[in-house]
């Protein structure tokens, strides 16, 4: 068994040259909300869920983005309600949130 059941990585990258980046699209707020929800649900820690900051995940055109492992499911999100749905369905119950999936061809 893995130390954590799942990891969710939030791209928090910011670009100073004006190019699109997750930080410009509320990524830090999404990360903070997810971390708060995971703790409140008692899911944090060994055997549970780890919420991690990440640098550029190179999928900037879909910003903001997060990826859940070990399933390697890529999400885009707009607000706290989207994060809540990812927490409630995927991180708690293992169900992919189809409507928030980042299309496979979206890159930088």
LUMDRENRO-880004 format. One record per residue (C-alpha): x, y, z; residue number from 1. Coordinates in nm, 4 decimals. Layout:
<rs>
R	X	Y	Z	NUM
...
</rs>
This chain:
<rs>
R	0.0000	0.0000	0.0000	1
R	0.1169	0.3509	-0.0801	2
R	0.1900	0.6003	0.1977	3
R	-0.0897	0.8222	0.0617	4
R	-0.3935	0.6897	-0.1192	5
R	-0.3950	0.9917	-0.3512	6
R	-0.1958	1.3057	-0.4258	7
R	-0.3428	1.6149	-0.5874	8
R	-0.0929	1.8572	-0.7350	9
R	-0.1969	2.2170	-0.8075	10
R	0.0078	2.4145	-1.0554	11
R	0.0827	2.7486	-0.8897	12
R	0.3238	2.8705	-1.1557	13
R	0.3425	3.2402	-1.2336	14
R	0.5100	3.3858	-1.5405	15
R	0.6550	3.7350	-1.5341	16
R	0.6649	3.7684	-1.9135	17
R	0.2870	3.7947	-1.9509	18
R	0.2346	3.4400	-2.0806	19
R	-0.0660	3.2468	-1.9522	20
R	-0.0039	3.0730	-1.6195	21
R	-0.2138	2.9089	-1.3499	22
R	-0.1355	3.1744	-1.0876	23
R	-0.3275	3.4268	-1.2988	24
R	-0.6406	3.2109	-1.2751	25
R	-0.6919	3.1609	-0.9012	26
R	-0.4717	2.8543	-0.8581	27
R	-0.3535	2.9506	-0.5086	28
R	-0.7128	2.9977	-0.3938	29
R	-0.8055	2.6571	-0.5370	30
R	-0.5078	2.4960	-0.3614	31
R	-0.5904	2.6633	-0.0287	32
R	-0.9566	2.5620	-0.0488	33
R	-0.8709	2.2017	-0.1342	34
R	-0.6222	2.1786	0.1535	35
R	-0.8816	2.3186	0.3958	36
R	-1.1488	2.0741	0.2732	37
R	-0.9175	1.7713	0.2936	38
R	-0.8270	1.8577	0.6536	39
R	-1.1914	1.9250	0.7464	40
R	-1.2977	1.5884	0.6008	41
R	-1.0287	1.4071	0.8003	42
R	-0.8619	1.2865	0.4805	43
R	-0.5170	1.4380	0.5379	44
R	-0.2191	1.2250	0.6345	45
R	-0.0920	0.8719	0.5786	46
R	-0.3415	0.6491	0.4002	47
R	-0.5361	0.9547	0.2897	48
R	-0.4857	1.2476	0.0571	49
R	-0.1877	1.4785	0.0189	50
R	-0.2474	1.8241	-0.1348	51
R	0.0708	1.9532	-0.2996	52
R	0.1899	2.2722	-0.4658	53
R	0.3565	2.2253	-0.8017	54
R	0.5526	2.4417	-1.0364	55
R	0.4636	2.4500	-1.4034	56
R	0.2863	2.1339	-1.5171	57
R	0.3144	2.2551	-1.8798	58
R	-0.0599	2.2572	-1.9506	59
R	-0.1007	2.6338	-1.9218	60
R	-0.3646	2.6670	-2.1932	61
R	-0.6112	2.4925	-1.9594	62
R	-0.5247	2.7040	-1.6557	63
R	-0.5766	2.6556	-1.3741	64
R	-0.4918	2.2863	-1.3609	65
R	-0.4533	2.0126	-1.1016	66
R	-0.3654	1.6461	-1.1403	67
R	-0.4632	1.3537	-0.9159	68
R	-0.2305	1.0555	-0.8747	69
R	-0.2037	0.7607	-0.8876	70
R	-0.4845	0.7798	-1.1456	71
R	-0.3128	1.0615	-1.3449	72
R	-0.6439	1.2444	-1.3882	73
R	-0.6048	1.6050	-1.5043	74
R	-0.8595	1.8677	-1.4027	75
R	-0.9330	2.2284	-1.4761	76
R	-1.1546	2.4255	-1.2403	77
R	-1.3192	2.7638	-1.2059	78
R	-1.4240	2.8110	-0.8453	79
R	-1.4548	2.6556	-0.4991	80
R	-1.7605	2.4563	-0.6052	81
R	-1.5465	2.2779	-0.8653	82
R	-1.2822	2.2008	-0.6007	83
R	-1.5568	2.0743	-0.3677	84
R	-1.6782	1.8389	-0.6398	85
R	-1.3256	1.7041	-0.6972	86
R	-1.2841	1.6493	-0.3214	87
R	-1.6256	1.4889	-0.2702	88
R	-1.6289	1.2661	-0.5755	89
R	-1.2692	1.1854	-0.6656	90
R	-1.0531	1.2358	-0.3590	91
R	-1.3054	1.0835	-0.1169	92
R	-1.4748	0.8247	-0.3383	93
R	-1.2504	0.7590	-0.6384	94
R	-1.5037	0.8815	-0.8976	95
R	-1.3628	1.0929	-1.1804	96
R	-1.5423	1.4273	-1.2279	97
R	-1.5939	1.4044	-1.6027	98
R	-1.7155	1.7618	-1.6535	99
R	-1.3890	1.9042	-1.5110	100
R	-1.1490	1.6872	-1.7089	101
R	-0.8786	1.8756	-1.8946	102
R	-0.8927	1.7675	-2.2589	103
R	-0.5916	1.5484	-2.3459	104
R	-0.4570	1.7777	-2.6183	105
R	-0.4357	2.0886	-2.4008	106
R	-0.0747	2.1867	-2.3469	107
R	0.1191	2.5011	-2.3008	108
</rs>
